[in-house]
Amino acid sequence: MKRILLISPQPFFQWRGSPIRVSFNIQALAELGYTVDLLTLPIGERREIEGVTIIRVANPFGFKQIPIGPSLFKIFFDVLILFKGMQLIRKNNYLLIHGIEEAGMIAVLLSLLSGSKSIFEKHSDPSSYKKGFLKNILLSGYALIERITVKAVDAVICTGAGLTKQVDDMQTSTRAFHIFDIPSSLVEPSPDRVTRVREELQQQKDEILITFVGSFAIYQGVDLLIASIPQVVQTCPQARFIIIGGTAEQIDERKNILQRQGALDAVSFIGMVAPDTLPNYLSASDILLSPRLSGVNTPLKLLDYLKAGRSIVATDVEANRLILNEDLANLATPDASDMAQKIISLIENDSTREAMGKAGRKLYESTYNFHNYTKKLEACYTFVLQSSPSEVSSNAPDS
């Protein structure tokens, strides 16, 4: 049996980047013929996936949520994951242990104890989360652990070219594989549902729908977007902004800002939308937004935007530039006035919107899809297992 232990120290399933990617990992591995044990947190939506056993650690304090990024809460659960992993390796013979983010070090420790191969999957740049004295201390510690992990594992998977460069700059002998993100859902939008969603979102027939998707973390740039909205609606009264994401408290805070600026009536906050429903909302929109401020990894939302075949306005920063260019998006400096001008220019030019949307959809179909993702993951696993010829010949899936 080709059995894999995949360790994800994030809620599963939950509507955000890492859990979405983990769901694609286990689906791809199951399709490649591996039996997967997913060791994860006791938080998140329950899912049944053929060929996958989901194993959750205990939740003695009844946590319902944990913050994104390193924290004391994560350390608590990481300890529980380590001990649960030790139980699992005593019971099961794993070919490979695959750790996500800080679970990469756990994968290293368990592989040393069990004699298994190990993979570390890097999803983020720790500097993107910097905020506050305590968190900076945790991030400095995490950066050190990450370097040790990279040296010890058999391979590193990076979700973006910027993260791959970070690993290569460590100058270890460990090979880094760039396995790009793909859209958060494999579901194609339903034309009938798209029409209904557009009718629900529009308050006037001629409104142009301008949509942002994402968390309200600082690096996502939601406050830059909020600051640009009054200028857009003053120039283009047909503009309607749709904000998808955020907690109730975060939404109320931004509503108060917009209310003071007299722009709240032009904005609809609809909270979270499930990944398999999101394609309908994106396809119902005219312009999609990525006001990212920092980071070296491609924002997951951009892949959803390309798949939707809609025009994009994005900040001209490294993270967005990894896959966007002037043919795919209007690129703005991280400034509210320039962001507003780039949005206005697309509102006023429907032919440009159409051309951008077609170019984005073409890129998705040629590159950023689940088939290509699966092939790249297969290549990484084959590379890691090939050091033992007998295992490769009997256990690795065919190319």
JOLINSUL-V329535 format. One record per pair of residues at least 12 apart in sequence whose ideal C-beta (glycine too) atoms are under 6 Angstrom apart, sorted by the first residue. I is the first residue (numbers start at 1). J is the second residue. Records with the same first field share a line. If there is no record, write none. Layout:
I=J ; J
This chain:
1=35
2=34 ; 95 ; 395
3=35 ; 94
4=34 ; 36 ; 96
5=37 ; 94 ; 97
6=36 ; 38 ; 98
7=39 ; 99 ; 103 ; 106 ; 107
8=22 ; 40 ; 100
9=78 ; 81 ; 102 ; 103
11=41 ; 43 ; 44
12=40 ; 44
13=44 ; 45 ; 47
14=44
15=272
17=300
18=123
20=184
26=38 ; 49 ; 52
28=374 ; 377
30=51 ; 52
32=378 ; 397
33=397
35=51
36=52
37=53 ; 55
38=52 ; 54
39=55 ; 85
40=56
41=77
42=56 ; 57 ; 59
57=80 ; 81 ; 84
69=129
70=138 ; 139 ; 142
81=106
82=106
85=106 ; 110
89=110 ; 114
94=116
96=116 ; 117
97=110 ; 111 ; 116 ; 118
98=119
99=120
100=121
101=123
104=120 ; 149
105=145 ; 149
108=149 ; 152 ; 153
117=154 ; 384
118=153 ; 154
119=155
120=149 ; 153 ; 156
121=157
122=158 ; 163
123=159
125=295 ; 296
126=139 ; 142 ; 143
128=219 ; 294 ; 295
147=170
150=167 ; 170 ; 172 ; 174
151=172
154=384
155=175 ; 380 ; 384
156=174 ; 176
157=177 ; 179 ; 380
158=176 ; 178
159=181 ; 297
160=297 ; 298 ; 322
161=178 ; 322
162=296 ; 297
163=297
164=176 ; 178
177=380
179=376 ; 377
181=300 ; 303
182=303 ; 368 ; 370 ; 373
183=303 ; 304 ; 307
184=275 ; 304
185=275 ; 276 ; 279
186=370
187=276 ; 279
189=279 ; 280 ; 283
193=280
194=280 ; 283 ; 284
197=280 ; 281 ; 284
198=284
201=242
206=238
207=238 ; 240
208=238 ; 239 ; 286 ; 347
209=240 ; 242 ; 285 ; 286
210=239 ; 241 ; 287
211=242 ; 285 ; 288
212=225 ; 243 ; 289
213=244 ; 301
214=245 ; 301
215=245
216=246 ; 250
219=293 ; 294 ; 295
221=291 ; 292 ; 293
224=291 ; 336
225=291
226=254 ; 257
227=336
228=336 ; 339 ; 340
229=241 ; 263
230=261 ; 263
231=340
232=340 ; 343 ; 344
233=263 ; 266
235=344
236=344 ; 347
239=347
240=266
241=267
242=268
243=269
244=270 ; 273
251=269
282=304 ; 308
283=308
285=310
287=311 ; 346
288=305 ; 310 ; 312
289=313
290=302 ; 314 ; 320
291=315
292=315 ; 317 ; 319 ; 320
293=334
295=319
296=318
298=322 ; 323
299=319
303=368
306=360 ; 363 ; 364
307=364
309=357 ; 360 ; 361
310=357
311=346 ; 353 ; 356 ; 357
312=329
313=330 ; 342 ; 343
314=329 ; 331
315=332 ; 334
316=331 ; 333
327=359
328=359 ; 360
330=342 ; 346
378=397
382=396
